[in-house]
């Protein structure tokens, strides 16, 4: 209990804030929001302590084990043990933490106050611990930090944030593997799933002894080379670690001809003291293609800039891999209206490639080095 401190008329703002803290909420019980969802209330005791690194007061709240995707009302009893006065007139809340009451207060060292705020736990945390926090500010300057943590009662972790399955050539099936994560003591014993948004068919097999999920994707008809379809896998775990999770999945069918990288970086043809002002600039990229019918086929390429074709030369490096070289004159980009002396210059273009009966037009970027005016 803090020692009583005499208050004068000059302390009226603080007196009002303490009154709001002490008498702002006098009733407890279940809360029934308009959507019918029950909100569980938690009573938490904690203290503000001085953080050595930031020099600010920090309160750390341990909320225990909470369910995923549920709203909780936190009734918080905090004691100021930081040795500093804590004043705030604003709380910078995150999207999952709302309705802090009271909205302003001044707390002297040793004083205790009550507050409430609401949180909504993460629907798919992917780990057995989660949390959040917010800043208390006075005149827009941080005065104290509130951090809360909780353990997750039911969660389902996934080894990757996203599944990407790539088909090349005439492939119609492709496999992938990932790990389903439980806590250290428990693992899911049964896993069900559904798919959404994909025309390609996904088949999954789960091994509970290793927590490895093996998947097979059968490419749907009508997905052309260079196209991608996106969807999600809805996973539902049962057993010691129940939970659910939605995992994005991308199914890509690579084009027969691809370009890497998609940026032509131009440099003077010879960088020497005598030829530093050379008007010829060159750049190159790699072109790759797949298929069993590449042997003996020739490849041609050109760069299209503003509806004008600029020639490029092609050199075979290996089966299915070529280097495309191009050369441009320095006045070409110096006269461009967007060019600024002393700064690098970037220009969008297209690389047109012809390989036998196959062709591909790839958006590329032409990047020129800075030039003095």
C-alpha positions, 0 to 999 in steps of 0.5 A: 500500500502506498503512503498517502500523499497530501493533494492540493488544488494543483493536483486536481488533474491527478486526483481526477485520474486516480478517481477514474482508476479507482472507481471506473469499474465496480462490477464483475461478471460475464460480458455478452457482446452484440455478436453473442460471443462470450468474453472471458475475464482475466484478473492479472497482477503485475508491476511496472519496473525500470528497463535498464536499456530503454530507461522506460517503465515496463510492465510484463503480464503473464496471461496463462493458457488461452484459446485461439481466436477468442476475445478476453477482457483483462482486469489489470492491477499494476503497481509502480515499482519503477521508481519514476512517475508514470503519466499517460494521456494516450495508449498506442494500441495494436489491432489485437488490443483494444478498449484501454480504460482509463485513457489517462492517469498519473501514477507515482512510485509505489502507487497501485491502480486498476485498468482494463483492456481487451485482446483477441488471441491469434487464430493461427499462432503456429507456436505454443506461445504468443502475445503483444503489447502497447505503449502508454504515451504522455504528450505523444512521448512514450512513458511506459511499455505494457507487454503481455504473453500467453500460452496457446491451448490449441494450435497447429504449427506449419513448417513453412509459411507457404507451399509453392509447387512448380511444374516444368515442361510436361510434368503433371504431378509434383510432390512436397513435404513439410513439418507439422509443429506441436509443442515439445510433449505433444504432436497431432495424432490425426490430421484432416484437411480440405482445399480451397481456390485450387482447380489442381488436386491436392492429396496429403498423407500425414505420419504422426510418428514423424510429424511429416506431411507429404503432399502430391499435387496433380496439375489441372488441365487448362493451366498454361505455361507461365500461369499460376493459381493460388489457393489454401490448404485448411488443416484440422488436427485432432488428438493431444494438440487440436487446432486448425490452420490455413496455409496458402499454396501456389501452383506454378507452371513455368514457361518453356523459356525463362530469363534470369535475372530480369535486369540488364545492367549496362556498363561501358564496353571498356573501363580504362582511363583512355576509354572511360567516355566510351559511347558503347554500353553492354549488358547480358542476361541468362536465358534458360529453356526446358524440353527434350526437343532443344538439340539443334534448335537456334535461339534469337533475341531482341530488346523492344524499347518504345516499339523499337527493336534493338538487336541482341546476340546469343551464345550457348553456354550449355544444353538449355542455357544461353547468354543474351548480350546487347549493346547500346550507345551512350546518347540513347539514354542521355537524351531520354526525358527522364534521365538525370545527370549523376544518377543511375537511370532505369528504363522498362523494356521487353526481351523478345525470344524465339526458340524454334517454334516457341516464343516468349516476351519477358518484361525486363529492366534496363539499368544504366550507371550514373553519368556526369553532365 
